[in-house]
Amino acid sequence: MIPSIKNKILSELLSGQRFTAKQLNDKFSFTDSRKIISVLRSEGKAIQDIRQPDKTKLYFIVPDSQLSLFD
């Protein structure tokens, strides 16, 4: 795995925006953002996802101050 891609994807998710895997792949000319997301989750990053009506998922990180909104 390319550490710089992992850091870039993490940085994007930490920005507070929501992204599909395709958007992340396109943004970084990468082909396996879902694998990076899986690795980040295994490292303890609180990456959430929401399935959209078109069956894609939006990935994002909820800032700690907003976690209680989703309990």
Contact map, one row per residue, 1 for C-alpha under 8 A:
11100100000000000000000000000000000000000000000000000000000000000000000
11111100000000000000000000000000000000000000000000000000000000000000000
11111110000000000000000000000000000000000000000000000000000000000000000
01111111000000000000000000000000000000000000000000000000000000000000000
01111111100000000000000000010000000000000000000000000000000000000000000
11111111110000000000000000000000000100010000000000000000000000000000000
00111111111000000000000000000000000000000000000000000000000000000000000
00011111111100000000000000000000000000000000000000000000000000000000000
00001111111110000000000100000000100100000000000000000000000000000000000
00000111111111000000000000000000000000010000000000000000000000000000000
00000011111111100000000000000000000000000000000000000000000000000000000
00000001111111111000000000000000000000000000000000000000000000000000000
00000000111111111110000000000000000000000000001000000000001110000000000
00000000011111111000000000000000000000000000000000000000000110100000000
00000000001111111000000000000000000000000000000000000000000000000000000
00000000000111111100000000000000000000000000000000000000000111100000000
00000000000111111110000000000000000000000000000000000000000100000000000
00000000000010011111000000000000000000000000000000000000011100000000000
00000000000010001111101100000000000000000000000000000000011100000000000
00000000000000000111111100000000000000000000000000000001111000000000000
00000000000000000011111110000001110000000000000000000000111000000000000
00000000000000000001111111000000100000000000000000000000000000000000000
00000000000000000011111111100000000000000000000000000000000000000000000
00000000100000000011111111110100100000000000000000000000000000000000000
00000000000000000000111111111111100000000000000000000000000000000000000
00000000000000000000011111111100000000000000000000000000000000000000000
00000000000000000000001111111100000000000000000000000000000000000000000
00001000000000000000000111111100000000000000000000000000000000000000000
00000000000000000000000011111110000000000000000000000000000000000000000
00000000000000000000000111111111100000000000000000000000000000000000000
00000000000000000000000010001111100000000000000000000000000000000000000
00000000000000000000100010000111111100000000000000000000000000000000000
00000000100000000000110110000111111110000000000000000000000000000000000
00000000000000000000100000000001111111000000000000000000000000000000000
00000000000000000000000000000001111111100000000000000000000000000000000
00000100100000000000000000000001111111110000000000000000000000000000000
00000000000000000000000000000000111111111000001000000000000000000000000
00000000000000000000000000000000011111111100000000000000000000000000000
00000000000000000000000000000000001111111110000000000000000000000000000
00000100010000000000000000000000000111111111101000000000000000000000000
00000000000000000000000000000000000011111111111000000000000000000000000
00000000000000000000000000000000000001111111100000000000000000000000000
00000000000000000000000000000000000000111111100000000000000000000000000
00000000000000000000000000000000000000011111110000000000000000000000000
00000000000000000000000000000000000000011111111000000000000010000000000
00000000000000000000000000000000000000001001111100000000000011000000000
00000000000010000000000000000000000010011000111110000000001111000000000
00000000000000000000000000000000000000000000011111000000001111000000000
00000000000000000000000000000000000000000000001111100000111100000000000
00000000000000000000000000000000000000000000000111110000111000000000000
00000000000000000000000000000000000000000000000011111011110000000000000
00000000000000000000000000000000000000000000000001111111110000000000000
00000000000000000000000000000000000000000000000000111111000000000000000
00000000000000000000000000000000000000000000000000011111000000000000000
00000000000000000000000000000000000000000000000000111111100000000000000
00000000000000000001000000000000000000000000000000111111110000000000000
00000000000000000001100000000000000000000000000011110011111000000000000
00000000000000000111100000000000000000000000000011110001111100000000000
00000000000010000111100000000000000000000000001111000000111110000000000
00000000000011011110000000000000000000000000001110000000011111000000000
00000000000011010000000000000000000000000000111100000000001111100000000
00000000000000010000000000000000000000000000011100000000000111110110000
00000000000001010000000000000000000000000000000000000000000011111110000
00000000000000000000000000000000000000000000000000000000000001111110000
00000000000000000000000000000000000000000000000000000000000000111111000
00000000000000000000000000000000000000000000000000000000000001111111110
00000000000000000000000000000000000000000000000000000000000001111111111
00000000000000000000000000000000000000000000000000000000000000001111111
00000000000000000000000000000000000000000000000000000000000000000111111
00000000000000000000000000000000000000000000000000000000000000000111111
00000000000000000000000000000000000000000000000000000000000000000011111
